[in-house]
Amino acid sequence: MRMIKLRLCIFMMAAVFAVIIGGAVIGSSVHALKKPEVGAEMRNPGSKPAPIVPGNPSNPGNSGNPGKNSVNNPSAGIKTVKKPSLKKVFTYPASPGSATINVATDTDYPNHYLEFYRDGTFYKQEYLQAPTGSFDVPVAYIGVTTYTVKCYIMDGGQKVYGNEMSVNAKSGGIGKIKLTCTRISPRVVNLSWDMGNNPSGYYVYAGKKLIKNTSKICLKYKKKVGKKSFRVVPYADIEGERYVGRSSNKAKPKPNVARFSKSNYYKDRSDAMCPFFVKKISLKGKTYTITGYAVNERRLKMEKYHRLWLKVTSSGKTAFSKTWRNLSVNVGASSSKRLVLKAKGKAGLDLHADCYYYAYWEPMW
């Protein structure tokens, strides 16, 4: 009986031991098959972590540049944009109240933009399609005006600026005025003067009296002159202010003298080269007589020409014109065969100022 109880105890102890061992094995198996947590990494304990590349957006821990195409990020692995460059900027005076700024760029780009700042304030933008360019800008008539020029290009919808340069621009002057006064009749005087440097207008004085405010460069004064002298004062209107230039010379009426300032000629048609040379100009009353000669310079020596048209102008106005038809012209160089022409017309204008003529030949085939 004791033997049976002893064996039963041993069997029960063995069963308990087996249960304990089996539970341990099952627990370890369940732990080994447990699903990994989200975001966990399975690494080789002997390997190093992957390096973080600057500018790589695939690295969420990168605090550097996000890797966009930028001239400030040459390490991003993308080609750097070349900045435009100003090589030279200089200026010179133009008309009253304006100056010309010349810009030369040192860049490989075929076109770029220029920004102009007047005394620190943005003035205008220009689109430049060549390495150089000239631009007229307004300036103060007295003193200097500082202009700053900036250069930039467009890349990916963004402005890429280069360097900037500044210049001190000065206004052009009004210029000198030379007055000519010619007596056409006892009560008519013709006044004409140089334009100057493109002023806004002119004050015309007879003695001390202002007789005209005009933008023209000639004037007929139809009053008794006596011993009066005339003068012209130019002025320029700039940014709401009027600036007066220097007075011209004082001019008294002189007799109407027939004289050209230059004895040259005008050739119009290459197939009918027969210039007219002025030799003498005489004046009787208001009638001018012009004497000259025509020379045939054509390769084919045609003896007959169809028409000669001669026009004399003064101060931009026609003094007179005349047409000759069916003229015979010399075929040689002898002066005895040259054709002498006389033209008469009532001029009534001053031939001292800007006088020239046209000689136009038409051949008769």
Residue, then its C-alpha position, 0 to 999 in steps of 0.5 A: m500500500r505504501m508503495i502504491k502511494l509513493r508511486l502515485c506521489i512521484f507521478m503527480m509531481a512529474a505531471v506538475f513539473a511537466v505542466i510548468i515546463g510546457g507553460a514556459v515553452i508556450g509563453s516564449s513561443v507566443h512572445a516570439l510570434k508577437k506582431p511588431e509595433v507600427g514604425a519599428e525598425m528591424r536593424n542589424p545590431g552591427s550596422k550604422p544608421a543611414p546618413i542624412v543628405p543636406g537638401n534631401p526632402s526624403n529625410p524628414g529630420n533635415s533642417g537644411n535647405p529643402g532642395k529647391n533650385s536656388v542660386n544660394n544653394p549650390s550644394a543642392g545638386i542642381k545647376t546654379v543660375k548665373k547672375p547678370s552683371l552691369k559692366k559700365v553705366f555712364t551719362y551725358p547731358a541731353s536737352p534741357g531737363s533731360a539726360t541720356i544714360n548709357v548701359a553696358t552689360d557683361t552677361d551671357y543672357p540675350n535679354h534682361y531687365l533694368e530698373f531705374y531709381r531716381d534719387g532712391t525712388f523707383y522711376k521705370q523699368e526697361y527691357l534690354q535685348a542687347p548688350t548695350g542700350s541708351f535711355d533718356v531720363p528726366v533730371a533737375y535743370i539745376g544741380v545733379t540727379t542721382y540714378t541707380v540702375k539695377c539689372y536682373i533676369m527671370d528664372g522660374g518666375q523669380k527675379v535674379y538680381g545682379n549688381e547695381m551702379s549709380v551715376n550723377a546725371k546733369s541736364g543739358g543747357i538751352g544753348k546759344i541763340k544767334l539772331t539775324c535781322t533783315r529789312i525787307s521793306p521800310r515797315v517789314v523786318n524779317l527775324s530768324w534765329d538758331m534753334g538752340n538746344n530744343p527749348s520750349g519757346y522764345y521771347v522776342y524783344a524789340g528794344k525793351k518791349l516783349i513783342k512775341n512769345t513763340s515756339k517758331i524760329c522766324l518772325k516777321y515784324k510789320k511795324k515801323v522799326g526806326k533805330k530799334s534793336f531786336r533780341v531773342v531769349p529762349y526758355a525751357d519748361i521743366e517739371g512745372e518750372r520755367y527756366v530762362g536761358r541767355s539772351s541772343n545777340k542784339a541785332k539791328p535791321k540790315p539791308n536784304v543782301a542776296r548771298f548763299s551761305k554755301s555754294n554747293y549743289y544737290k544731285d537727285r537722280s543717278d541716271a541723270m547727273c547734271p548738277f547746277f552750280v551757282k555763280k552769282i546772285s543779284l538783288k534788285g528790290k525784292t527780285y533775285t537773279i541767280t546765275g549758274y551753269a549745268v554740267n553733264e556728268r552722265r556716262l552716256k552724253m545725252e544732249k537733250y534733257h527734259r526738265l530742270w527744277l530749281k527751288v531756293t529756300s530760306s529758314g525752311k520756307t520757299a523763296f521761289s522756284k522755277t522749272w526749265r524744260n527741253l534744255s540742251v546741255n553741254v557734252g564736253a567740259s568746255s566752259s563755252k558749252r556750259l548752260v547759263l541759267k537765270a531765275k527771277g522770283k520775289a523772295g521777300l525772305d532773308l537768304h542769310a539763314d539756311c539757304y539752299y537749292y535743289a536741281y532736279w534733272e529729268p532725261m528725255w529718252 
